[in-house]
Amino acid sequence: MTNKIYYLASCDTCRKIIKSLPNSDKLVFHDIRQNPITESELDEMHQLSGSYEALFSKKAQLYKSMNLKNQALTEVDYKKYLLDHYTFLSRPVFIIDGKIYIGNSQKNTNEVIAILS
């Protein structure tokens, strides 16, 4: 299985995390703006995470501007929005040795750094 990072090259937080990674040459880098996530890639993330909601960023500007917080979103909705626009993916997303790490929490970052060390 290929170890990957799904990230946004223009995201300062993603760049900071990537800069802190040891042995980042062990990862395949996937810029989600330049190369949108496919349905099969999203399905793989879903299988590892257990839900589309876990992959969905409620901090995204579009989430607020589309007033999605006042809607009862289903898993089908989360999947649709994730495929529609890259900004809805909580990033970065790492898939390393068959395990998924979603988002930029310090806990996730520390785990990924430890695994790659």
The 8 nearest C-alpha neighbors of each residue, nearest first, counted from 0:
[[1, 2, 96, 97, 95, 94, 3, 98],
 [0, 2, 3, 27, 95, 26, 96, 94],
 [1, 3, 95, 26, 94, 27, 96, 0],
 [4, 2, 27, 26, 94, 93, 28, 1],
 [3, 5, 93, 28, 92, 29, 6, 27],
 [6, 4, 29, 92, 91, 30, 31, 93],
 [7, 5, 91, 30, 90, 31, 4, 29],
 [6, 8, 30, 10, 9, 31, 32, 13],
 [9, 7, 10, 30, 6, 14, 13, 32],
 [8, 10, 7, 11, 14, 13, 32, 6],
 [11, 9, 13, 7, 12, 8, 14, 6],
 [12, 10, 14, 13, 15, 9, 8, 16],
 [11, 13, 15, 14, 10, 16, 103, 17],
 [14, 12, 16, 10, 15, 11, 17, 91],
 [15, 13, 17, 11, 12, 16, 18, 10],
 [14, 16, 12, 18, 13, 17, 11, 19],
 [15, 17, 19, 13, 18, 14, 12, 20],
 [18, 16, 14, 20, 19, 15, 13, 23],
 [17, 19, 15, 16, 20, 14, 21, 13],
 [20, 18, 16, 17, 15, 21, 112, 14],
 [21, 19, 17, 18, 112, 23, 22, 16],
 [20, 22, 23, 116, 115, 112, 19, 18],
 [23, 21, 24, 25, 115, 20, 116, 26],
 [22, 24, 25, 21, 26, 20, 115, 17],
 [23, 25, 22, 26, 27, 21, 28, 20],
 [26, 24, 23, 22, 2, 27, 115, 3],
 [27, 25, 3, 2, 24, 23, 28, 4],
 [26, 28, 3, 2, 4, 29, 25, 1],
 [29, 27, 4, 3, 26, 5, 30, 6],
 [28, 30, 5, 31, 4, 6, 27, 34],
 [31, 29, 6, 7, 33, 32, 34, 8],
 [32, 30, 35, 34, 33, 7, 6, 29],
 [31, 33, 34, 30, 35, 85, 7, 8],
 [34, 32, 30, 31, 35, 29, 7, 8],
 [33, 35, 31, 32, 30, 36, 29, 37],
 [36, 34, 31, 32, 33, 37, 85, 30],
 [37, 35, 31, 40, 34, 41, 38, 82],
 [38, 36, 40, 39, 41, 35, 82, 42],
 [37, 39, 41, 40, 42, 36, 82, 43],
 [38, 40, 42, 41, 37, 43, 36, 44],
 [41, 39, 43, 37, 42, 38, 36, 44],
 [40, 42, 38, 44, 43, 39, 45, 37],
 [41, 43, 45, 39, 40, 44, 38, 46],
 [42, 44, 40, 46, 41, 45, 39, 47],
 [45, 43, 41, 47, 42, 46, 48, 40],
 [46, 44, 42, 48, 50, 43, 47, 49],
 [45, 47, 43, 44, 49, 48, 42, 50],
 [48, 46, 44, 45, 49, 99, 43, 98],
 [49, 47, 45, 50, 46, 44, 99, 53],
 [48, 50, 45, 46, 47, 51, 53, 44],
 [51, 49, 45, 52, 53, 48, 74, 54],
 [50, 52, 54, 53, 45, 77, 78, 74],
 [51, 53, 55, 54, 50, 77, 74, 78],
 [54, 52, 51, 50, 55, 48, 49, 101],
 [55, 53, 51, 52, 89, 88, 101, 56],
 [54, 56, 52, 88, 89, 87, 53, 57],
 [57, 55, 89, 87, 58, 88, 59, 54],
 [56, 58, 59, 62, 55, 87, 68, 63],
 [59, 57, 56, 60, 62, 63, 89, 87],
 [60, 58, 62, 61, 57, 56, 87, 86],
 [59, 61, 63, 62, 64, 58, 86, 57],
 [62, 60, 64, 63, 59, 65, 86, 87],
 [63, 61, 59, 60, 67, 65, 64, 57],
 [62, 64, 66, 60, 61, 65, 67, 59],
 [63, 65, 61, 66, 62, 60, 67, 59],
 [64, 66, 67, 62, 63, 61, 68, 60],
 [67, 65, 63, 64, 68, 69, 62, 70],
 [68, 66, 70, 69, 62, 65, 63, 72],
 [67, 69, 70, 66, 63, 62, 71, 57],
 [70, 68, 67, 66, 71, 72, 63, 65],
 [71, 69, 67, 68, 72, 66, 73, 65],
 [70, 72, 73, 69, 68, 67, 76, 74],
 [71, 73, 76, 70, 77, 74, 67, 75],
 [74, 72, 76, 75, 77, 71, 52, 78],
 [73, 75, 77, 76, 51, 78, 52, 72],
 [76, 74, 78, 73, 77, 79, 72, 51],
 [77, 75, 73, 79, 74, 78, 72, 80],
 [76, 78, 74, 80, 79, 75, 51, 52],
 [79, 77, 81, 75, 76, 80, 51, 74],
 [78, 80, 76, 82, 77, 81, 83, 75],
 [79, 81, 83, 77, 82, 78, 76, 84],
 [82, 80, 78, 87, 79, 83, 84, 88],
 [81, 83, 79, 80, 84, 78, 36, 38],
 [84, 82, 80, 81, 79, 85, 87, 78],
 [83, 85, 86, 82, 81, 87, 80, 88],
 [86, 84, 87, 88, 31, 32, 81, 35],
 [85, 87, 84, 88, 59, 61, 56, 89],
 [86, 88, 56, 81, 85, 55, 59, 84],
 [89, 87, 55, 56, 86, 54, 90, 85],
 [90, 88, 56, 102, 55, 54, 87, 91],
 [91, 89, 102, 92, 88, 6, 101, 103],
 [90, 92, 6, 102, 5, 13, 103, 101],
 [91, 93, 101, 5, 90, 4, 100, 102],
 [94, 92, 4, 100, 3, 99, 95, 5],
 [93, 95, 99, 3, 2, 98, 97, 4],
 [94, 96, 2, 98, 97, 93, 99, 3],
 [95, 97, 98, 2, 94, 0, 1, 99],
 [96, 98, 95, 94, 99, 0, 47, 2],
 [99, 97, 95, 94, 96, 47, 100, 93],
 [98, 100, 94, 93, 47, 101, 48, 95],
 [101, 99, 93, 92, 107, 94, 102, 98],
 [102, 100, 92, 91, 90, 99, 89, 93],
 [103, 101, 90, 91, 89, 104, 92, 100],
 [102, 104, 91, 108, 90, 105, 107, 101],
 [105, 103, 107, 106, 102, 108, 101, 109],
 [104, 106, 108, 107, 109, 103, 110, 102],
 [105, 107, 109, 104, 108, 110, 103, 111],
 [108, 106, 110, 104, 109, 105, 100, 111],
 [107, 109, 105, 111, 110, 106, 112, 104],
 [108, 110, 112, 106, 107, 111, 105, 113],
 [111, 109, 113, 107, 112, 108, 114, 106],
 [110, 112, 114, 108, 113, 109, 115, 107],
 [111, 113, 109, 115, 110, 114, 20, 116],
 [114, 112, 110, 116, 111, 115, 109, 108],
 [115, 113, 111, 112, 116, 110, 95, 109],
 [114, 116, 112, 113, 22, 21, 111, 20],
 [115, 113, 114, 21, 112, 22, 20, 111]]
